[in-house]
Amino acid sequence: MRWGTTVSRCWVWEHWHVYCPGCGGTRALMAPAQGRVGAALWYHTPVVITLALAAIYLFSNRVAAAGKAGLGPAL
């Protein structure tokens, strides 16, 4: 596995050679940024689902706020 400059090595992996949930979560967040959505789902599915739901929630709130301010279509 290649480690980027922004991701540090995991203590659990270094000592026991077992991936911890934090490792999977970090890899699941980094993979979509690299265009690897399938890999992200494989690494840690709940993190990817939570990320998608958060993005939908934030987008819908932004559209609703724009509609109330008269900046876009009202929902």
C-alpha positions in Angstrom: 0.0 0.0 0.0 1.3 3.5 -0.9 1.1 6.1 1.8 0.5 9.7 0.8 2.2 12.6 2.5 -1.1 13.5 4.3 -1.7 10.1 5.9 0.4 8.9 8.7 1.2 5.3 9.5 -1.2 3.4 11.8 0.2 2.2 15.1 -2.0 -0.9 15.1 -0.8 -1.8 11.6 2.8 -1.2 12.4 2.8 -3.4 15.5 0.1 -6.1 14.8 -0.3 -6.0 11.0 -4.1 -5.8 11.4 -6.2 -3.0 9.9 -8.2 -1.1 12.6 -11.5 0.7 11.8 -9.7 4.0 11.7 -7.5 2.7 8.9 -10.5 1.6 6.8 -12.2 4.9 7.5 -9.2 7.0 6.4 -8.8 4.9 3.2 -12.5 5.1 2.6 -12.4 8.9 2.7 -9.2 9.2 0.5 -10.4 6.7 -2.2 -13.3 8.8 -3.6 -11.0 11.8 -3.8 -8.8 9.6 -6.1 -11.8 8.5 -8.1 -12.0 5.0 -6.6 -15.6 4.8 -5.3 -15.7 1.0 -5.4 -12.6 0.7 -3.3 -14.0 3.2 -0.8 -17.1 1.0 -0.4 -14.8 -2.0 0.1 -12.7 -0.3 2.7 -15.4 1.0 5.0 -19.0 1.1 3.7 -20.6 3.0 6.6 -18.1 5.9 6.2 -19.0 6.2 2.5 -22.8 6.0 3.1 -22.5 8.7 5.9 -20.4 10.9 3.6 -23.0 10.6 0.8 -25.9 11.3 3.2 -24.0 14.3 4.6 -23.4 15.7 1.1 -27.1 15.3 0.2 -28.2 17.0 3.4 -25.8 19.9 3.0 -26.8 20.4 -0.7 -30.5 20.3 0.1 -30.1 22.9 2.8 -28.1 25.1 0.5 -30.8 24.9 -2.2 -33.5 25.6 0.4 -31.6 28.6 1.7 -31.1 30.0 -1.8 -34.8 29.6 -2.5 -35.8 31.5 0.6 -33.4 34.3 -0.3 -34.8 34.6 -3.8 -31.6 33.3 -5.4 -32.9 30.1 -6.9 -36.0 27.9 -7.4 -38.1 27.4 -4.3 -38.6 23.8 -3.1 
